[in-house]
Amino acid sequence: MSSSWLVTGSGGMLGQDVLARLARDGESAVGLDRKALDITDADAVRRAVEEHSPAVIVNCAAWTAVDDAEAQEDEALRINGDGPRLLAEACAEHGIVLLQVSTDYVFDGVAGAPYQEDAPTGPRSAYGRTKLAGEQAVLSLLPGTGYVVRTAWLYGAGGGNFVRTMIKLEGVKDTLDVVDDQRGQPTWTADLADRLVRLGQGALAGTAPAGVYHGTSGGETTWFGFTRAIFEGLGADPERVRPTTSAAFARPAPRPAYSVLGHDRWTRAGIEPIRDWREALAEALPSLHGTP
C-alpha cells in the first residue's frame, strides 16, 4: 500500500483534524493511532514507513500530560524526544518530509513581546524539556526536510479540552474563577491542521523552507478573557466569569506566564498565519457542544 501522507497519533484531537483536512484536498493519507504505531519502537516505525511509503509524515503523537511529566520525565522523553528522533531517522533514510508538532513550553514564558521562531529556548518544565528534545532531533537529522510547528492552547471537536470544559461548567456553575495572569493564543485544531497540510504541500513543492514555524492563532488573551469570550459565544453573561491568579491553582508543572508566539516565518512559505483567535472561536463553538 502506498500513501502520500502518514499521520501518527491520529486518534487525538489534532490528528483527527489533520486527516479530515487531507481528505478535503483529496490527498491519499493513512492515520495510525497509538495502538497502531508506538513511535518509540524503532522496528515498528521502520515497518510503518516501509509499508506505507509516505511522502510526508505529520507527527501528532505526544505525551501531553504536562503535570505528570514532572514525575515521569523519562517516560515523557521516550515519547516526545526519542519518538521524533526515530521518525526523523526513518525519514532521513527514505527521503520523507517530517512535520513535528511542538509547543510554547519550550520557552521560559517570561517575555514581554511575542517569541519569534528563532528566539532562544529555555523550558522550565519536564514537558517543555522533552518536547525541545524532539525538536532538536528533527532539526538536526532533517536540516532540509524537517519542520517543527509549535502550537499552544489547543481546542477542537475531537477530544476533551478547555473550551468543552467551560461549556460544561457554564451550564452548572453560577460563577467561575479563571486565571488572568497567563497570556497566550487559543488555537482551533482545525486551523492548525490546515496550516500543517499546506506546509507539507509547500515542502513537497519546494516553496516552504524547512525549520521552525509557529502555529497559533493571531491576537492574544488570558484564560479569563478566553472564558469570557466562550460565555459570550454561548449567549451567557460574561460577568459570571471572575479573574483570579495562577497561585489559586497550584500545579506540579509551572505554567508560562507569557506564551504568545510570533508568526513571521509563514510569509516566507507563501502561507498566511492563522486568523485571530476570536474569529476562530466563533466558528468552532457549534461543533464543541457535548462530550466526544
Backbone as CSV, one residue per row, in Angstrom:
resi,resn,N_x,N_y,N_z,CA_x,CA_y,CA_z,C_x,C_y,C_z
1,MET,0.846,-1.194,0.000,0.000,0.000,0.000,0.878,1.240,0.000
2,SER,0.546,2.220,-0.804,1.298,3.464,-0.873,0.400,4.633,-0.515
3,SER,0.903,5.535,0.312,0.126,6.716,0.688,1.031,7.928,0.656
4,SER,0.464,9.069,0.335,1.258,10.288,0.266,1.549,10.847,1.652
5,TRP,0.608,10.628,2.586,0.733,11.195,3.919,0.536,10.104,4.971
6,LEU,1.319,10.197,6.031,1.144,9.329,7.195,0.997,10.228,8.415
7,VAL,-0.085,10.046,9.165,-0.341,10.851,10.353,-0.232,9.951,11.573
8,THR,0.759,10.197,12.415,0.897,9.447,13.656,0.096,10.146,14.758
9,GLY,-0.321,9.374,15.754,-1.167,9.955,16.793,-2.497,10.405,16.224
10,SER,-3.006,9.648,15.257,-4.190,10.089,14.509,-5.483,10.002,15.303
11,GLY,-5.449,9.360,16.467,-6.657,9.282,17.282,-6.885,10.503,18.133
12,GLY,-5.897,11.370,18.222,-6.005,12.569,19.041,-6.760,13.687,18.356
13,MET,-6.979,14.740,19.106,-7.772,15.877,18.640,-7.189,16.492,17.365
14,LEU,-5.887,16.739,17.348,-5.262,17.337,16.178,-5.150,16.335,15.043
15,GLY,-4.762,15.099,15.362,-4.609,14.091,14.329,-5.890,13.864,13.541
16,GLN,-7.008,13.860,14.228,-8.290,13.701,13.548,-8.540,14.836,12.558
17,ASP,-8.225,16.059,12.976,-8.460,17.206,12.101,-7.485,17.230,10.920
18,VAL,-6.259,16.760,11.132,-5.314,16.687,10.015,-5.827,15.712,8.955
19,LEU,-6.300,14.552,9.383,-6.841,13.585,8.426,-8.059,14.141,7.698
20,ALA,-8.924,14.842,8.427,-10.110,15.437,7.797,-9.703,16.486,6.771
21,ARG,-8.697,17.273,7.092,-8.228,18.314,6.171,-7.597,17.694,4.927
22,LEU,-6.834,16.631,5.094,-6.241,15.942,3.951,-7.316,15.361,3.045
23,ALA,-8.367,14.817,3.662,-9.458,14.235,2.883,-10.144,15.290,2.030
24,ARG,-10.285,16.506,2.580,-10.938,17.571,1.819,-10.141,17.940,0.571
25,ASP,-8.819,17.780,0.644,-7.973,18.074,-0.510,-7.805,16.863,-1.420
26,GLY,-8.413,15.744,-1.052,-8.276,14.542,-1.859,-6.903,13.900,-1.769
27,GLU,-6.168,14.227,-0.696,-4.840,13.645,-0.507,-4.964,12.198,-0.023
28,SER,-4.080,11.350,-0.501,-4.018,9.972,-0.018,-3.328,9.969,1.337
29,ALA,-3.988,9.428,2.363,-3.439,9.513,3.719,-3.816,8.298,4.540
30,VAL,-2.939,7.945,5.452,-3.180,6.884,6.426,-2.939,7.457,7.812
31,GLY,-3.838,7.181,8.732,-3.663,7.587,10.121,-3.367,6.384,10.987
32,LEU,-2.375,6.518,11.857,-2.030,5.464,12.796,-2.126,6.026,14.207
33,ASP,-3.061,5.498,15.012,-3.161,5.951,16.393,-2.122,5.230,17.238
34,ARG,-2.109,5.485,18.540,-1.033,4.937,19.374,-1.098,3.426,19.504
35,LYS,-2.270,2.845,19.303,-2.362,1.384,19.316,-1.785,0.783,18.046
36,ALA,-1.935,1.499,16.944,-1.438,1.000,15.660,0.055,1.246,15.471
37,LEU,0.590,2.284,16.116,2.017,2.578,15.996,2.544,3.212,17.268
38,ASP,3.488,2.526,17.896,4.236,3.061,19.026,5.482,3.715,18.454
39,ILE,5.525,5.043,18.443,6.637,5.733,17.789,7.950,5.569,18.550
40,THR,7.925,4.991,19.758,9.164,4.724,20.493,9.752,3.359,20.152
41,ASP,9.094,2.612,19.296,9.534,1.288,18.867,10.190,1.425,17.494
42,ALA,11.514,1.323,17.456,12.252,1.557,16.213,11.814,0.601,15.101
43,ASP,11.617,-0.667,15.438,11.202,-1.635,14.421,9.816,-1.301,13.880
44,ALA,8.910,-0.889,14.784,7.554,-0.550,14.360,7.553,0.674,13.458
45,VAL,8.370,1.655,13.780,8.477,2.850,12.954,8.992,2.485,11.564
46,ARG,10.023,1.663,11.529,10.598,1.272,10.246,9.582,0.504,9.392
47,ARG,8.847,-0.413,10.030,7.840,-1.180,9.288,6.737,-0.274,8.737
48,ALA,6.300,0.687,9.555,5.228,1.581,9.123,5.665,2.417,7.919
49,VAL,6.890,2.905,7.966,7.402,3.716,6.864,7.541,2.874,5.597
50,GLU,8.038,1.656,5.738,8.225,0.797,4.565,6.888,0.347,3.989
51,GLU,5.907,0.102,4.853,4.610,-0.370,4.380,3.841,0.729,3.654
52,HIS,3.865,1.941,4.199,3.008,2.997,3.664,3.721,3.947,2.701
53,SER,5.033,3.938,2.701,5.825,4.757,1.766,5.315,6.197,1.645
54,PRO,5.183,6.919,2.754,4.645,8.284,2.662,5.662,9.260,2.099
55,ALA,5.138,10.338,1.528,5.993,11.453,1.142,6.148,12.433,2.306
56,VAL,5.117,12.470,3.168,5.103,13.367,4.327,4.596,12.605,5.541
57,ILE,5.251,12.786,6.680,4.745,12.292,7.962,4.419,13.495,8.832
58,VAL,3.233,13.499,9.403,2.843,14.518,10.377,2.788,13.827,11.736
59,ASN,3.687,14.198,12.636,3.735,13.531,13.936,2.889,14.269,14.970
60,CYS,1.694,13.743,15.187,0.801,14.285,16.217,0.851,13.458,17.497
61,ALA,1.669,12.421,17.520,1.799,11.585,18.717,2.638,12.315,19.752
62,ALA,2.179,12.337,20.993,2.916,13.070,22.025,2.437,12.689,23.416
63,TRP,3.315,12.862,24.386,2.935,12.862,25.802,2.500,14.282,26.105
64,THR,1.230,14.470,26.433,0.708,15.820,26.648,0.275,16.081,28.088
65,ALA,0.477,15.102,28.977,0.112,15.277,30.389,1.216,16.098,31.062
66,VAL,1.060,17.413,31.018,2.115,18.330,31.447,2.524,18.094,32.895
67,ASP,1.577,17.964,33.796,1.909,17.782,35.210,2.508,16.409,35.489
68,ASP,1.986,15.378,34.871,2.510,14.026,35.090,3.959,13.908,34.637
69,ALA,4.346,14.691,33.645,5.710,14.627,33.138,6.735,15.025,34.191
70,GLU,6.325,15.840,35.169,7.265,16.254,36.214,7.801,15.058,37.001
71,ALA,6.948,14.065,37.220,7.354,12.875,37.967,7.745,11.713,37.060
72,GLN,7.427,11.839,35.769,7.702,10.748,34.821,8.430,11.287,33.594
73,GLU,9.467,12.059,33.836,10.141,12.719,32.716,10.780,11.722,31.760
74,ASP,11.326,10.624,32.281,11.956,9.636,31.408,10.947,9.048,30.428
75,GLU,9.749,8.746,30.910,8.717,8.189,30.033,8.248,9.237,29.032
76,ALA,8.064,10.464,29.497,7.668,11.536,28.584,8.741,11.760,27.521
77,LEU,10.012,11.636,27.914,11.111,11.834,26.966,11.122,10.749,25.901
78,ARG,10.746,9.542,26.262,10.675,8.460,25.268,9.706,8.838,24.148
79,ILE,8.562,9.398,24.513,7.533,9.695,23.515,7.813,11.025,22.812
80,ASN,8.199,12.031,23.568,8.366,13.375,22.998,9.745,13.629,22.412
81,GLY,10.729,12.854,22.841,12.093,13.038,22.347,12.569,11.892,21.480
82,ASP,12.536,10.663,22.040,13.023,9.506,21.284,12.125,9.191,20.093
83,GLY,10.795,9.320,20.265,9.872,9.024,19.176,10.134,9.887,17.942
84,PRO,10.175,11.213,18.095,10.506,12.051,16.941,11.870,11.736,16.342
85,ARG,12.825,11.367,17.194,14.153,11.017,16.656,14.068,9.777,15.759
86,LEU,13.339,8.766,16.199,13.203,7.555,15.390,12.471,7.854,14.079
87,LEU,11.440,8.684,14.155,10.742,9.078,12.933,11.677,9.841,12.003
88,ALA,12.469,10.746,12.573,13.391,11.539,11.764,14.447,10.655,11.115
89,GLU,14.932,9.663,11.834,15.921,8.751,11.258,15.335,8.000,10.070
90,ALA,14.094,7.542,10.216,13.437,6.837,9.117,13.191,7.765,7.940
91,CYS,12.799,9.001,8.244,12.565,9.973,7.175,13.858,10.302,6.445
92,ALA,14.963,10.406,7.177,16.252,10.694,6.552,16.659,9.565,5.611
93,GLU,16.389,8.343,6.024,16.764,7.176,5.216,15.964,7.089,3.926
94,HIS,14.689,7.504,3.980,13.798,7.311,2.835,13.428,8.609,2.112
95,GLY,14.003,9.737,2.508,13.727,10.991,1.826,12.321,11.517,2.058
96,ILE,11.845,11.424,3.290,10.473,11.804,3.644,10.481,13.129,4.392
97,VAL,9.497,13.971,4.124,9.298,15.219,4.874,8.649,14.885,6.216
98,LEU,9.140,15.486,7.286,8.560,15.271,8.623,8.093,16.586,9.213
99,LEU,6.823,16.626,9.615,6.260,17.762,10.346,6.086,17.347,11.795
100,GLN,6.840,17.965,12.685,6.818,17.650,14.101,6.057,18.737,14.860
101,VAL,4.987,18.358,15.541,4.196,19.320,16.305,4.845,19.533,17.675
102,SER,5.108,20.783,18.013,5.739,21.094,19.294,4.903,22.107,20.066
103,THR,5.516,22.827,20.980,4.771,23.566,21.991,5.439,24.865,22.411
104,ASP,4.629,25.775,22.940,5.138,27.010,23.528,5.960,26.754,24.789
105,TYR,5.809,25.579,25.395,6.521,25.278,26.638,8.035,25.162,26.449
106,VAL,8.531,25.201,25.203,9.982,25.189,25.006,10.592,26.539,25.382
107,PHE,9.754,27.565,25.583,10.234,28.875,26.004,10.095,29.046,27.522
108,ASP,10.727,30.096,28.067,10.711,30.295,29.511,9.429,30.965,30.008
109,GLY,8.653,31.558,29.096,7.366,32.125,29.479,7.435,33.432,30.229
110,VAL,8.551,34.154,30.124,8.678,35.410,30.870,8.899,36.612,29.952
111,ALA,8.728,36.438,28.652,8.962,37.535,27.707,7.861,38.593,27.813
112,GLY,8.112,39.736,27.208,7.116,40.797,27.173,6.646,41.103,25.773
113,ALA,7.182,40.370,24.797,6.794,40.508,23.391,6.774,39.110,22.791
114,PRO,6.041,38.922,21.692,5.918,37.575,21.126,7.265,36.908,20.853
115,TYR,7.342,35.626,21.187,8.529,34.827,20.889,8.560,34.544,19.388
116,GLN,9.614,34.990,18.730,9.766,34.684,17.309,10.317,33.266,17.131
117,GLU,10.283,32.792,15.907,10.659,31.402,15.653,12.114,31.109,16.026
118,ASP,12.977,32.125,15.953,14.394,31.914,16.265,14.765,32.385,17.673
119,ALA,13.773,32.667,18.499,14.053,33.108,19.874,14.725,31.986,20.658
120,PRO,15.616,32.316,21.589,16.262,31.281,22.402,15.231,30.497,23.215
121,THR,15.409,29.196,23.273,14.522,28.355,24.071,15.049,28.277,25.501
122,GLY,14.180,27.897,26.423,14.569,27.768,27.823,13.443,27.170,28.639
123,PRO,13.083,25.927,28.375,11.928,25.323,29.042,12.105,25.251,30.550
124,ARG,11.002,25.453,31.278,11.021,25.435,32.734,10.289,24.223,33.312
125,SER,9.832,23.341,32.440,9.104,22.156,32.897,9.662,20.916,32.215
126,ALA,9.380,19.760,32.802,9.806,18.498,32.195,9.177,18.335,30.821
127,TYR,7.896,18.666,30.718,7.206,18.570,29.435,7.925,19.404,28.382
128,GLY,8.251,20.643,28.709,8.949,21.507,27.772,10.306,20.963,27.369
129,ARG,11.023,20.402,28.339,12.344,19.834,28.026,12.223,18.659,27.072
130,THR,11.223,17.817,27.288,11.083,16.641,26.426,10.652,17.040,25.016
131,LYS,9.792,18.047,24.909,9.377,18.492,23.582,10.538,19.178,22.851
132,LEU,11.368,19.889,23.580,12.527,20.516,22.955,13.486,19.453,22.418
133,ALA,13.626,18.358,23.141,14.480,17.264,22.669,13.980,16.728,21.330
134,GLY,12.663,16.626,21.186,12.095,16.180,19.923,12.368,17.166,18.798
135,GLU,12.222,18.453,19.095,12.531,19.481,18.105,13.970,19.359,17.618
136,GLN,14.886,19.273,18.581,16.311,19.251,18.243,16.665,18.037,17.397
137,ALA,16.042,16.903,17.696,16.307,15.694,16.912,15.864,15.877,15.468
138,VAL,14.669,16.409,15.275,14.136,16.587,13.923,14.970,17.590,13.134
139,LEU,15.297,18.708,13.748,16.024,19.750,13.030,17.455,19.334,12.709
140,SER,18.074,18.535,13.577,19.460,18.120,13.326,19.543,16.989,12.306
141,LEU,18.589,16.063,12.352,18.625,14.920,11.444,18.044,15.240,10.074
142,LEU,17.174,16.247,10.004,16.497,16.593,8.746,16.647,18.092,8.459
143,PRO,17.865,18.562,8.221,18.066,20.007,8.034,17.330,20.579,6.828
144,GLY,17.022,19.754,5.839,16.345,20.259,4.650,14.906,19.843,4.515
145,THR,14.479,18.860,5.321,13.116,18.327,5.184,12.408,18.162,6.534
146,GLY,12.956,18.774,7.585,12.344,18.701,8.908,11.657,20.014,9.262
147,TYR,10.425,19.917,9.730,9.623,21.086,10.085,9.113,20.934,11.516
148,VAL,9.332,21.940,12.330,8.815,21.987,13.694,7.742,23.057,13.739
149,VAL,6.534,22.671,14.140,5.430,23.627,14.228,4.983,23.709,15.685
150,ARG,5.335,24.808,16.336,4.965,24.996,17.738,3.545,25.541,17.840
151,THR,2.796,25.006,18.774,1.432,25.471,18.962,1.138,25.594,20.453
152,ALA,-0.088,25.999,20.787,-0.434,26.225,22.193,-1.937,26.372,22.355
153,TRP,-2.417,26.098,23.542,-3.802,26.348,23.930,-4.780,25.740,22.916
154,LEU,-4.541,24.494,22.546,-5.358,23.854,21.514,-6.737,23.446,22.025
155,TYR,-7.714,23.579,21.162,-9.052,23.045,21.427,-9.641,22.590,20.100
156,GLY,-10.543,21.602,20.165,-11.154,21.093,18.945,-12.278,20.129,19.250
157,ALA,-12.942,19.689,18.208,-14.120,18.839,18.362,-13.760,17.398,18.710
158,GLY,-12.515,17.005,18.467,-12.160,15.594,18.583,-11.632,15.128,19.912
159,GLY,-11.800,15.919,20.978,-11.291,15.480,22.275,-11.650,16.446,23.379
160,GLY,-11.274,16.064,24.593,-11.505,16.944,25.729,-10.547,18.125,25.686
161,ASN,-11.024,19.306,26.094,-10.184,20.494,26.061,-10.835,21.600,26.885
162,PHE,-10.145,22.716,27.004,-10.590,23.818,27.847,-11.959,24.340,27.429
163,VAL,-12.193,24.493,26.143,-13.477,25.053,25.686,-14.625,24.121,26.069
164,ARG,-14.458,22.850,25.839,-15.503,21.896,26.226,-15.781,21.964,27.729
165,THR,-14.711,22.071,28.512,-14.880,22.148,29.968,-15.651,23.401,30.359
166,MET,-15.318,24.531,29.755,-16.013,25.775,30.088,-17.478,25.731,29.652
167,ILE,-17.757,25.112,28.508,-19.149,24.958,28.069,-19.936,24.157,29.109
168,LYS,-19.315,23.087,29.599,-19.984,22.250,30.602,-20.199,23.027,31.899
169,LEU,-19.165,23.743,32.347,-19.265,24.461,33.616,-20.245,25.624,33.535
170,GLU,-20.370,26.222,32.369,-21.336,27.312,32.223,-22.753,26.839,32.549
171,GLY,-23.015,25.580,32.265,-24.348,25.055,32.499,-24.633,24.661,33.934
172,VAL,-23.571,24.570,34.757,-23.782,24.082,36.128,-23.255,25.027,37.211
173,LYS,-22.486,26.043,36.837,-21.907,26.954,37.824,-22.501,28.364,37.677
174,ASP,-22.781,28.974,38.807,-23.254,30.362,38.770,-22.131,31.308,38.374
175,THR,-20.935,31.059,38.947,-19.766,31.875,38.615,-18.557,30.960,38.442
176,LEU,-17.560,31.459,37.733,-16.320,30.724,37.522,-15.137,31.637,37.802
177,ASP,-14.156,31.139,38.549,-12.911,31.864,38.766,-11.869,31.304,37.799
178,VAL,-11.323,32.174,36.949,-10.411,31.719,35.901,-9.147,32.580,35.910
179,VAL,-8.022,31.925,35.686,-6.708,32.567,35.756,-6.594,33.716,34.752
180,ASP,-6.101,34.852,35.241,-5.977,36.050,34.412,-4.536,36.535,34.302
181,ASP,-3.566,35.712,34.754,-2.162,36.137,34.701,-1.310,35.219,33.822
182,GLN,-1.956,34.514,32.902,-1.253,33.740,31.875,-1.794,34.181,30.517
183,ARG,-0.883,34.639,29.649,-1.303,35.138,28.332,-0.865,34.187,27.233
184,GLY,-1.782,33.952,26.284,-1.465,33.064,25.180,-2.424,33.245,24.025
185,GLN,-2.467,32.235,23.167,-3.236,32.321,21.926,-4.084,31.064,21.744
186,PRO,-5.363,31.103,22.130,-6.235,29.951,21.910,-6.235,29.577,20.432
187,THR,-6.060,28.296,20.142,-5.887,27.860,18.757,-6.782,26.667,18.448
188,TRP,-7.611,26.820,17.437,-8.520,25.763,16.999,-7.740,24.732,16.193
189,THR,-7.905,23.454,16.522,-7.146,22.415,15.838,-7.443,22.375,14.341
190,ALA,-8.634,22.764,13.934,-8.952,22.779,12.504,-8.080,23.790,11.768
191,ASP,-7.827,24.943,12.395,-6.956,25.947,11.783,-5.515,25.456,11.714
192,LEU,-5.043,24.835,12.801,-3.675,24.315,12.804,-3.523,23.196,11.781
193,ALA,-4.513,22.309,11.691,-4.457,21.223,10.719,-4.329,21.761,9.300
194,ASP,-5.060,22.828,9.003,-4.979,23.436,7.680,-3.563,23.897,7.385
195,ARG,-2.915,24.552,8.340,-1.558,25.051,8.109,-0.566,23.898,8.003
196,LEU,-0.749,22.847,8.777,0.153,21.699,8.673,0.076,21.082,7.276
197,VAL,-1.130,20.931,6.779,-1.297,20.344,5.446,-0.688,21.253,4.384
198,ARG,-0.962,22.530,4.466,-0.412,23.463,3.476,1.108,23.544,3.571
199,LEU,1.646,23.419,4.783,3.093,23.431,4.950,3.708,22.182,4.323
200,GLY,3.086,21.029,4.547,3.585,19.812,3.932,3.518,19.867,2.415
201,GLN,2.435,20.420,1.903,2.305,20.578,0.452,3.382,21.522,-0.074
202,GLY,3.650,22.586,0.675,4.702,23.516,0.285,6.083,22.892,0.335
203,ALA,6.290,22.011,1.307,7.567,21.303,1.399,7.790,20.443,0.159
204,LEU,6.754,19.734,-0.248,6.873,18.871,-1.425,7.069,19.697,-2.701
205,ALA,6.467,20.875,-2.738,6.576,21.742,-3.915,7.864,22.555,-3.926
206,GLY,8.593,22.543,-2.810,9.830,23.312,-2.718,9.630,24.782,-2.431
207,THR,8.439,25.148,-1.943,8.152,26.562,-1.678,8.170,26.916,-0.192
208,ALA,8.267,25.928,0.674,8.247,26.172,2.121,9.583,25.757,2.728
209,PRO,10.394,26.705,3.150,11.689,26.364,3.737,11.532,25.516,4.996
210,ALA,12.431,24.567,5.182,12.424,23.747,6.392,12.758,24.613,7.603
211,GLY,12.418,24.096,8.802,12.733,24.814,10.026,11.541,24.977,10.939
212,VAL,11.557,26.028,11.735,10.569,26.238,12.790,9.486,27.209,12.345
213,TYR,8.242,26.836,12.633,7.077,27.690,12.385,6.238,27.731,13.667
214,HIS,5.477,28.803,13.831,4.605,28.930,14.997,3.145,28.850,14.573
215,GLY,2.496,27.763,14.969,1.122,27.509,14.566,0.120,27.837,15.658
216,THR,-0.009,29.127,15.954,-1.015,29.590,16.913,-1.846,30.696,16.276
217,SER,-3.003,30.939,16.861,-3.890,31.980,16.351,-3.283,33.367,16.502
218,GLY,-3.816,34.309,15.729,-3.444,35.694,15.905,-4.098,36.272,17.160
219,GLY,-3.573,37.413,17.599,-4.096,38.035,18.817,-3.587,37.347,20.063
220,GLU,-4.072,37.782,21.213,-3.684,37.161,22.479,-4.731,37.480,23.526
221,THR,-4.768,36.655,24.569,-5.696,36.867,25.672,-5.211,36.064,26.864
222,THR,-5.967,36.119,27.952,-5.701,35.267,29.112,-6.772,34.184,29.159
223,TRP,-6.588,33.207,30.044,-7.623,32.185,30.203,-8.945,32.824,30.650
224,PHE,-8.838,33.866,31.450,-10.023,34.613,31.876,-10.714,35.263,30.673
225,GLY,-9.928,35.957,29.855,-10.505,36.588,28.675,-11.069,35.566,27.703
226,PHE,-10.396,34.439,27.570,-10.867,33.368,26.704,-12.216,32.834,27.194
227,THR,-12.324,32.635,28.492,-13.564,32.105,29.053,-14.718,33.094,28.876
228,ARG,-14.450,34.371,29.088,-15.494,35.373,28.851,-15.977,35.323,27.397
229,ALA,-15.039,35.141,26.470,-15.426,35.069,25.057,-16.258,33.815,24.788
230,ILE,-15.925,32.713,25.457,-16.715,31.489,25.316,-18.132,31.722,25.823
231,PHE,-18.244,32.347,26.984,-19.571,32.644,27.538,-20.364,33.540,26.583
232,GLU,-19.719,34.557,26.055,-20.405,35.452,25.121,-20.899,34.678,23.903
233,GLY,-20.070,33.767,23.415,-20.453,32.967,22.259,-21.612,32.034,22.542
234,LEU,-21.765,31.667,23.810,-22.871,30.804,24.216,-24.144,31.594,24.541
235,GLY,-24.018,32.901,24.508,-25.145,33.737,24.901,-25.305,33.857,26.400
236,ALA,-24.246,33.530,27.146,-24.260,33.603,28.609,-23.634,34.923,29.064
237,ASP,-23.906,35.302,30.287,-23.404,36.561,30.843,-21.917,36.426,31.167
238,PRO,-21.029,37.152,30.481,-19.598,37.033,30.758,-19.202,37.544,32.141
239,GLU,-20.071,38.323,32.771,-19.758,38.822,34.113,-19.756,37.690,35.142
240,ARG,-20.278,36.543,34.778,-20.216,35.374,35.677,-18.800,34.812,35.782
241,VAL,-17.911,35.237,34.894,-16.512,34.796,34.911,-15.694,35.828,35.677
242,ARG,-14.980,35.344,36.708,-14.222,36.251,37.570,-12.730,35.953,37.462
243,PRO,-11.895,36.995,37.480,-10.449,36.779,37.352,-9.825,36.302,38.654
244,THR,-8.808,35.434,38.525,-8.012,35.020,39.669,-6.570,34.846,39.200
245,THR,-5.685,34.375,40.077,-4.269,34.242,39.732,-3.864,32.775,39.674
246,SER,-2.713,32.532,39.073,-2.196,31.167,38.976,-1.963,30.548,40.349
247,ALA,-1.683,31.393,41.340,-1.432,30.884,42.692,-2.647,30.156,43.252
248,ALA,-3.833,30.474,42.747,-5.054,29.814,43.228,-5.205,28.406,42.675
249,PHE,-4.395,28.075,41.679,-4.471,26.751,41.045,-3.068,26.161,40.949
250,ALA,-2.455,25.924,42.096,-1.091,25.402,42.120,-1.025,24.020,41.467
251,ARG,-0.030,23.826,40.590,0.141,22.562,39.875,1.614,22.168,39.883
252,PRO,1.900,20.885,39.677,3.301,20.437,39.702,4.193,21.127,38.682
253,ALA,3.679,21.334,37.461,4.485,21.958,36.409,4.185,23.447,36.314
254,PRO,5.205,24.284,36.236,4.969,25.719,36.090,4.342,26.033,34.743
255,ARG,3.361,26.921,34.747,2.734,27.370,33.508,3.393,28.661,33.034
256,PRO,3.615,28.790,31.714,4.212,30.032,31.219,3.284,31.212,31.490
257,ALA,3.825,32.282,32.040,3.011,33.478,32.253,2.738,34.173,30.921
258,TYR,3.677,34.007,29.981,3.533,34.664,28.676,4.018,33.691,27.604
259,SER,3.103,33.236,26.780,3.493,32.286,25.733,2.928,32.691,24.379
260,VAL,2.929,33.993,24.119,2.481,34.496,22.824,3.608,34.279,21.809
261,LEU,3.262,33.698,20.662,4.258,33.368,19.653,4.112,34.265,18.428
262,GLY,5.242,34.624,17.832,5.244,35.391,16.592,5.135,34.471,15.388
263,HIS,4.648,35.014,14.271,4.309,34.171,13.122,4.979,34.617,11.830
264,ASP,6.110,35.281,11.913,6.712,35.898,10.727,7.113,34.890,9.646
265,ARG,7.431,33.685,10.045,8.040,32.753,9.080,7.055,32.247,8.030
266,TRP,5.763,32.297,8.318,4.787,31.794,7.355,4.871,32.538,6.023
267,THR,5.161,33.816,6.070,5.184,34.588,4.825,6.264,34.082,3.877
268,ARG,7.357,33.565,4.428,8.427,33.022,3.581,7.965,31.764,2.850
269,ALA,6.972,31.084,3.424,6.442,29.876,2.805,5.233,30.178,1.916
270,GLY,4.878,31.461,1.810,3.731,31.837,0.990,2.403,31.428,1.602
271,ILE,2.369,31.297,2.925,1.162,30.873,3.645,0.829,31.948,4.674
272,GLU,-0.436,32.383,4.719,-0.806,33.387,5.700,-0.892,32.761,7.091
273,PRO,-0.512,33.489,8.134,-0.633,32.988,9.504,-2.095,32.717,9.864
274,ILE,-2.301,31.963,10.929,-3.651,31.639,11.390,-4.385,32.919,11.814
275,ARG,-5.679,32.947,11.565,-6.514,34.112,11.860,-6.607,34.395,13.362
276,ASP,-7.261,35.501,13.698,-7.435,35.898,15.085,-8.238,34.846,15.863
277,TRP,-7.881,34.654,17.111,-8.492,33.599,17.920,-9.995,33.797,18.109
278,ARG,-10.445,35.032,18.163,-11.885,35.283,18.356,-12.695,34.826,17.148
279,GLU,-12.180,35.090,15.968,-12.871,34.673,14.747,-12.974,33.144,14.691
280,ALA,-11.881,32.478,15.043,-11.886,31.014,15.029,-12.853,30.449,16.064
281,LEU,-12.864,31.028,17.260,-13.749,30.537,18.318,-15.208,30.625,17.898
282,ALA,-15.570,31.722,17.252,-16.961,31.897,16.825,-17.376,30.801,15.853
283,GLU,-16.466,30.404,14.976,-16.781,29.341,14.011,-16.762,27.968,14.669
284,ALA,-15.875,27.786,15.655,-15.697,26.475,16.255,-16.774,26.084,17.260
285,LEU,-17.333,27.061,17.967,-18.233,26.762,19.083,-19.370,25.786,18.752
286,PRO,-20.039,25.910,17.616,-21.136,24.982,17.336,-20.729,23.520,17.311
287,SER,-19.468,23.230,16.982,-19.001,21.843,16.900,-18.499,21.307,18.237
288,LEU,-18.506,22.153,19.263,-17.884,21.774,20.523,-18.859,21.444,21.637
289,HIS,-20.134,21.494,21.371,-21.109,21.147,22.383,-21.146,19.634,22.583
290,GLY,-21.388,19.203,23.785,-21.495,17.779,24.061,-20.149,17.174,24.411
291,THR,-20.151,15.901,24.686,-18.959,15.169,25.095,-18.528,14.252,23.968
292,PRO,-17.225,14.303,23.591,-16.754,13.458,22.496,-16.789,11.985,22.874
